[in-house]
Amino acid sequence: MPERSPGIVVGGLPLPPALVARVRAGSWVAPRADDPVYRAVFHDDAESPLFYDEAKLLAENASWQRLSAAGEFGGPQHGDPGFDPARSVVIGDLGPDRPVVLDYRGSAETPRVLYLGPAGWAGIAASAEELIARLYPDDGSHPPRR
């Protein structure tokens, strides 16, 4: 029986297996900034998108999970879901102060995906798997766009 590769745990929160597989394969890569997929998925344009590799995931989240949501982001705006840094993992960004996060408040096994855009926090996918399928729709293996 093949040995399972250990997952990635960030601040005590396990990354979803589909995201771990892409990170480890080097295929969790942001499409070009001018790719229309950002408008379709995030309802926003990307400025300087970056999806984090394993080292950057660990480094960025070392300080991220100690942030105060209200202190750093002003707390939830009317109608947005807000977030709790201690129960989230930042997995990339679309530019400065525009993070993409896994939100574990509802489920430790299937965190939803939030994005902080100009209008505040917005839910963009029910799971990492859904986000991956929407970002890389071209085929079943979801290769990175370049």
N, C-alpha and C positions, 0 to 999 in steps of 0.2 A: 504494500500500500504506500503511495507517495506521501512524503512528509509534508504537512501543511506549513507554509511560511507563517511566522508569527506576524500578528497585526502591528499596527502603529497605535500607541496609546499616547495621548497628549493631555497632560494635566489630569490624568485619571479617566479620560474619556476616550473610548476606542473608536478609531475612524472606521467608517463602513468599509466592508471588504472590497467593494467595487472601486472605491477611491484609493484604497491601499494598493490594489493591483495596478492602477494607472500610475500612481506615484512611483512605485517600485519599478515599473516598466519604462519610466521616463516619458510617459505619454499624457501626464496631467500638465498640459502645456496650453497657455492662453493663445487663442486665435489672434491673428493680426488685429491691431487696434481699429482698422477700418472695416472689419468683417461685420456684415449685417446681423450676425447671430447675437451680438450684444443687445441690439434694439429688440430682437425677437424674444430673447430670454430675460433680460434685465430691464427692458423698457427704458434703456439709457444707452448712450454712446460710451465707449471706452476711451480713456485718455492715454494711459500707459499700463495696460493690463499685465498682471503677473499672477500665475497660479503657482503655488509654493511646492517645491520639492521637499523631501523629508527633512533635510537640514534646516531649511527656512521655516517649515511648519513648526519644528521644535523651538527654534530661536524666536520667532515672532510671538508664539503663544506663551513663552516664558513670562513676558510682561503683560500680554493681552489679558490673561485670565485674572490678573490682579487689578485691572482697571475698575473704576466706578462708572457704571452706565450713566447715571445722572451727571456725575462730575465731568465726564469726557464728552458725552453726547447730548446732554440736556434732558435725558429721560424720554419716555415715549411721547410722540406727538399724537394728536387726535387721529384715531383710526389705524395707527401703525402698531405692530406687535411688540415693539421694544425689544430688549434682549438683556441677558444676564451674562456678562463676560466670564464668570466662573463656571457657567454651564454651556459654554460655547467654545468653538475652535475656529479661528480664522484660517481659511484655506486659500485665500488669494485676495486680490483687489483689482478694481478697474481703473485705479489711479489713486492719488493722494487722498486719504480720508474717505475712501469708498470701498470698505471691506466686504468680502463675501464670507459668510460664516455658517457653520453647522450649529444649529440651535437644539440643544439636548433637553430643553425644559419639558417637552411633551413625551419624549421617548429616548431612552439610552441606547436602544438598538437601531432605531431609524430616525435620526435627527432630521429636521427639516432644514431648508437652506434659506437664509435671509441675506439681503443686500442693503447696504446703507447708501441710498441715492439722494438726490436733491430734495425729495419730498419726505425723507426719513426712512425708517426701516420698512422693508417690504418683503413678504414671503414670495420667493421665486420658484421654489420646487418643494414638493412634499418629501423628497429624499435625495441623497447624493446620486442614486441610480437614475432618478428622473432628470436631475441636472446634467449628468453625463450624457444621457440619451438626447437631450435637447441641444447641448453644446456640440456634439459630434454625431449628427444624424445620418451621415453619408453611408455607413454600413454597420454591420453587427459588431465589428471589432472596435469601432469608435476611434479611428486614428486621429492624431493631432492635426489641426489645420495649420498650415504655414503660409 
